[in-house]
Amino acid sequence: MTTTTPTPTANLPVRGRRSPLASVALHVTLIVASVIAVFPVLWVLLTSLKPAQYATTTDFFKETTLANYTNLLNDTPFLTWFANSLLVAGLTTVIGVFISATTGYAVSRFRFPGKRGLMWTLLITQMFPVAVLIVPIYNIMASMGLLNQPVGLVITYLTIAVPFCAWMMKGFFDTIPREIDESGYVDGLTPFGTFWRLILPLAKPGIAVTAFYSFITAWGEVAYASAFMVGDENLTLAGGLQKFVNQYGAQWGPMAAASVLIAIPAALVFLFAQRHLVTGMSAGAVKG
């Protein structure tokens, strides 16, 4: 007598498999979300290629021209504003990364009086909106003679970026085994030498997130830049763009062209740091 073993059939439902209707709904949702995300950027790009008479119309491909870009670069101090912003954002990034990394490492590894108070201070400083801080910071900068100076903006942006980044770096350093520090001490390294030569190379994802956040904080900030800087030769991009808008109207073409050019450095920084961003942000959130 022979026995047969049942064979699985293709018609049996597979656990976790989406139905055709659910798959279609998912793809439609993703397409709609992508269109919504891309539409504003595409609109600005196409507006930058339109002549002034069509700036507020939907005639995107009628008389396409690069005149907005040439006029922006040749007839306005845009390059000066761009250089000022690049200087401020670059200094904020470099100094912010160094201060945030060293502060995060010190809080993660060492015990010292006031440690808990320092951590609470880093958190509390994130709770104050710009509208509350702009007047006292303005008075402080004025008393120190730092108004209309790039260094004044750099210090201001560091007060925004460093507390958040230091807290995040502290969480990231908490995930790195302390045995690595101990091996550095055994080899005769100082605490800073251990940090610089052993720990920092392992913290590249956290460093990338810190650099990206610091750069974007300085590159796209408007309120402080508009209040602290005056004069075409001192303005950053945030203040310079306001020159295209007045009580009589707005120059949409040059403003759109400027927006496209402003987005390029931010996109390059993001592309440089993107492979580390997810790892760094998730690792920094593991421990507080």
C-alpha positions in Angstrom: 0.0 0.0 0.0 1.4 3.4 -1.0 0.8 6.7 0.6 0.9 10.1 -1.0 2.0 13.2 0.7 0.0 16.4 0.0 1.8 19.0 -2.0 1.3 22.7 -1.4 -0.8 24.4 -4.0 -0.2 27.8 -5.6 -3.7 28.9 -4.7 -3.1 28.9 -0.9 -2.8 32.4 0.5 0.7 33.5 1.4 1.1 35.3 4.7 2.2 38.9 4.2 1.4 39.0 0.5 -0.5 42.2 -0.5 -3.6 41.9 -2.6 -3.6 43.5 -6.1 -5.9 46.3 -4.8 -3.6 47.1 -1.9 -0.6 47.1 -4.2 -2.3 49.5 -6.6 -3.3 51.8 -3.7 0.2 51.8 -2.4 1.8 52.7 -5.7 -0.8 55.4 -6.4 -0.1 56.9 -2.9 3.6 56.9 -3.6 3.2 58.5 -7.0 1.0 61.3 -5.6 3.4 61.9 -2.7 6.3 62.1 -5.1 4.4 64.6 -7.3 3.6 66.8 -4.3 7.2 66.7 -3.2 8.7 67.5 -6.6 6.1 70.0 -7.8 7.3 73.1 -5.8 10.9 72.5 -6.8 10.0 72.0 -10.5 7.8 75.2 -10.4 10.7 77.3 -9.1 13.1 75.8 -11.6 10.7 76.5 -14.6 9.9 80.0 -13.3 13.6 80.8 -13.3 13.7 80.1 -17.0 10.8 82.3 -17.9 10.9 86.0 -19.0 9.4 88.6 -16.6 6.1 88.9 -18.5 5.3 85.2 -18.0 6.7 84.9 -14.4 3.3 84.4 -12.8 1.7 82.4 -15.6 1.7 78.7 -16.4 3.4 79.3 -19.8 6.5 77.5 -18.6 8.1 76.7 -22.0 7.2 79.9 -23.8 10.3 82.0 -24.7 12.6 80.0 -22.3 15.6 82.0 -21.4 18.6 82.2 -19.1 18.3 86.0 -18.7 17.3 85.7 -15.1 20.5 83.9 -14.3 22.8 86.3 -16.2 21.1 89.4 -14.8 21.3 87.9 -11.3 25.1 87.2 -11.6 26.0 90.4 -13.5 23.6 93.1 -12.2 23.2 92.2 -8.5 25.7 91.6 -5.6 24.5 87.9 -5.6 28.0 86.5 -5.7 29.0 88.7 -2.7 25.9 87.4 -0.8 26.8 83.9 -1.8 30.4 84.3 -0.6 29.2 85.7 2.7 26.8 82.9 3.3 29.4 80.3 2.3 31.9 81.8 4.8 29.4 81.9 7.6 28.0 78.4 6.9 31.5 77.0 6.5 32.8 78.4 9.8 29.6 77.4 11.6 30.0 73.8 10.3 33.6 73.4 11.2 33.4 75.0 14.7 30.0 73.4 15.4 31.3 69.9 14.6 34.3 70.3 16.8 32.5 71.8 19.8 29.6 69.3 19.5 31.9 66.3 19.2 34.1 67.2 22.1 31.2 68.2 24.3 29.3 65.0 23.5 32.4 62.9 24.1 33.1 64.5 27.4 29.6 64.1 28.7 29.4 60.5 27.5 32.7 59.4 29.0 33.5 61.5 32.0 31.9 62.3 35.3 32.2 65.9 36.6 30.3 68.4 38.7 27.4 70.0 36.8 27.1 67.3 34.2 23.4 66.8 34.7 22.8 70.5 34.7 24.8 70.9 31.5 22.7 68.3 29.7 19.5 69.9 30.9 20.8 73.3 29.7 21.4 71.8 26.2 17.9 70.6 26.1 16.2 73.7 27.5 18.0 76.0 25.0 16.1 74.2 22.2 12.7 75.3 23.7 13.1 79.0 23.1 11.8 80.3 19.7 13.7 82.8 17.6 11.2 85.6 18.4 12.2 85.4 22.1 15.9 85.2 21.6 16.5 87.7 18.7 16.3 90.9 20.9 18.6 89.8 23.7 21.1 88.3 21.3 21.0 91.5 19.2 21.8 93.5 22.3 24.6 91.2 23.2 26.1 91.4 19.7 25.7 95.2 19.7 27.5 95.6 23.0 30.4 93.4 21.7 30.6 95.3 18.4 29.7 92.1 16.4 26.7 93.5 14.4 27.3 93.5 10.7 30.2 91.1 11.2 30.3 87.4 10.0 31.7 86.3 13.3 28.5 87.6 15.0 26.3 85.4 12.8 28.6 82.4 13.3 28.4 82.7 17.1 24.6 83.1 16.9 24.2 80.0 14.7 26.5 78.0 17.0 24.0 78.8 19.9 21.4 77.1 17.7 23.3 74.1 16.3 25.7 73.1 19.1 23.1 72.2 21.9 21.2 69.8 19.6 24.2 68.3 18.0 26.1 67.9 21.3 23.2 66.0 22.8 23.0 63.8 19.6 26.7 63.2 19.6 26.5 62.2 23.3 24.0 59.5 22.4 26.2 58.3 19.5 29.3 58.1 21.7 27.3 56.0 24.2 27.0 53.3 21.6 30.8 53.0 21.1 32.3 50.5 23.5 34.4 51.9 26.4 36.9 49.2 25.9 38.2 51.2 22.9 39.0 54.1 25.3 40.7 51.7 27.7 42.9 50.3 24.9 44.0 53.8 24.1 44.9 54.5 27.7 46.9 51.3 27.8 48.8 52.4 24.7 49.7 55.7 26.5 47.3 58.0 24.8 45.8 61.0 26.5 42.0 61.3 26.8 42.0 63.8 23.8 44.4 61.6 21.9 42.1 58.6 22.4 39.1 60.7 21.3 41.0 62.1 18.2 42.7 58.9 17.0 40.4 56.1 18.1 36.9 57.4 18.8 36.4 60.1 16.2 37.1 57.8 13.2 34.3 55.5 14.5 31.9 58.5 14.8 31.8 59.4 11.1 28.0 58.9 10.8 27.4 61.2 13.8 29.9 63.7 12.5 28.1 63.7 9.1 24.7 64.4 10.8 26.3 67.2 12.9 27.9 68.8 9.9 24.8 68.6 7.8 22.6 70.1 10.5 25.1 72.9 11.3 25.5 73.8 7.6 21.7 73.9 7.0 21.2 75.9 10.1 23.5 78.7 8.9 22.8 78.4 5.2 19.0 78.7 5.3 18.4 81.0 8.4 16.6 84.2 7.7 15.6 86.0 10.9 19.0 86.6 12.5 20.7 87.3 9.2 18.1 89.9 8.3 18.3 91.6 11.7 22.1 91.5 12.2 23.4 92.4 8.8 22.9 95.5 6.7 24.5 96.9 3.5 24.8 95.0 0.2 28.4 94.1 0.9 27.6 92.5 4.2 24.3 90.7 3.5 24.0 86.9 3.3 21.7 85.2 0.8 18.8 85.4 3.3 19.0 89.2 3.4 19.9 89.5 -0.2 16.8 87.8 -1.5 14.6 90.4 0.2 16.0 92.9 -2.2 13.9 91.4 -4.9 10.6 92.1 -3.0 9.3 95.6 -2.2 6.1 97.4 -1.6 5.5 97.7 -5.4 5.9 94.1 -6.4 8.4 91.2 -6.7 11.0 90.2 -9.2 9.9 86.5 -9.4 12.4 85.5 -12.2 15.6 86.6 -10.4 14.3 85.4 -7.1 13.6 81.9 -8.6 17.0 81.8 -10.2 18.6 82.8 -6.9 16.6 80.0 -5.2 17.9 77.4 -7.6 21.5 78.5 -7.1 21.1 78.6 -3.3 19.8 75.1 -3.3 22.9 73.7 -5.0 25.4 73.8 -2.1 22.8 72.4 0.3 22.1 69.5 -2.2 25.9 68.9 -2.5 26.3 68.7 1.3 23.4 66.4 1.5 24.7 64.1 -1.2 28.1 64.0 0.6 26.6 63.1 3.9 23.5 61.0 2.9 25.1 57.6 3.3 25.8 58.5 7.0 22.6 60.4 7.8 20.3 57.5 8.7 23.0 55.6 10.6 24.0 58.7 12.5 20.5 59.9 13.5 19.4 56.4 14.6 22.6 55.7 16.5 22.3 59.1 18.2 18.8 58.3 19.3 19.6 55.0 21.1 20.6 56.5 24.4 20.0 59.9 26.0 
